[in-house]
């Protein structure tokens, strides 16, 4: 096997999508993701709906399809956007496996990946704190220790 993620198990794509959605929400609380299985294919679409900062280089462009093989060179994303998508892909690949052999045109993966920025993408501002809040400081996610 060429690749098997640390959390990969044989399970339905619906269950896999649910687990990934929960982990994205937990590890990246500053972002809102949609995880969908379009038209029942062996593909999961990961759409970034909102984030605490702008991720696009051209805010007037409505929709972005991100090539997951070249995320670090993607001209449609700014540096923060590249960081967000690369960390999301690290989380996603923990649930995937790849036993493909391109030399013989044999493809076998748990699911194919599709990454996009929503056409309704928005920059969300942190919620204001009330008197009941114990910690008045706004916490910013540090991606260096997101595995912990």
HUCORTA-V314493 format. One record per pair of residues at least 4 apart in sequence whose ideal C-beta (glycine too) atoms are under 6 Angstrom apart, sorted by the first residue. I is the first residue (numbers start at 0). GAP is how many residues later the second one is. D is the distance in whole Angstrom. If there is no record, write none. Layout:
((I | GAP | D) (I | GAP | D))
This chain:
((0 | 98 | 5) (1 | 96 | 5) (2 | 95 | 4) (3 | 4 | 5) (3 | 93 | 4) (4 | 88 | 5) (4 | 89 | 4) (4 | 90 | 5) (4 | 91 | 5) (5 | 88 | 5) (6 | 87 | 4) (6 | 88 | 5) (7 | 87 | 6) (7 | 89 | 5) (10 | 4 | 4) (10 | 5 | 6) (12 | 24 | 5) (12 | 98 | 6) (15 | 79 | 5) (16 | 18 | 5) (16 | 20 | 6) (16 | 27 | 6) (19 | 15 | 6) (19 | 72 | 6) (19 | 75 | 6) (20 | 14 | 4) (22 | 4 | 6) (22 | 68 | 5) (23 | 4 | 5) (23 | 9 | 5) (23 | 67 | 6) (26 | 119 | 5) (29 | 22 | 4) (29 | 111 | 5) (30 | 20 | 5) (31 | 17 | 4) (31 | 18 | 4) (33 | 13 | 4) (33 | 15 | 6) (34 | 11 | 6) (35 | 9 | 5) (36 | 7 | 6) (37 | 7 | 6) (41 | 69 | 5) (42 | 69 | 4) (42 | 71 | 6) (43 | 67 | 5) (44 | 69 | 4) (45 | 69 | 5) (46 | 69 | 5) (46 | 71 | 5) (47 | 69 | 5) (48 | 69 | 5) (49 | 72 | 5) (49 | 74 | 5) (50 | 4 | 6) (52 | 27 | 5) (53 | 69 | 6) (54 | 22 | 6) (54 | 25 | 6) (54 | 26 | 3) (54 | 29 | 6) (56 | 19 | 6) (56 | 21 | 5) (61 | 57 | 4) (62 | 56 | 4) (63 | 12 | 5) (63 | 53 | 4) (64 | 51 | 5) (65 | 8 | 6) (65 | 19 | 6) (65 | 49 | 4) (67 | 21 | 6) (67 | 45 | 5) (67 | 47 | 5) (70 | 11 | 6) (70 | 14 | 5) (70 | 15 | 5) (71 | 10 | 6) (76 | 4 | 3) (76 | 5 | 5) (84 | 30 | 6) (86 | 56 | 5) (95 | 14 | 5) (96 | 13 | 5) (97 | 11 | 5) (98 | 9 | 4) (99 | 7 | 5) (99 | 8 | 6) (100 | 5 | 4) (116 | 4 | 5) (125 | 12 | 5) (128 | 4 | 4) (128 | 7 | 5))
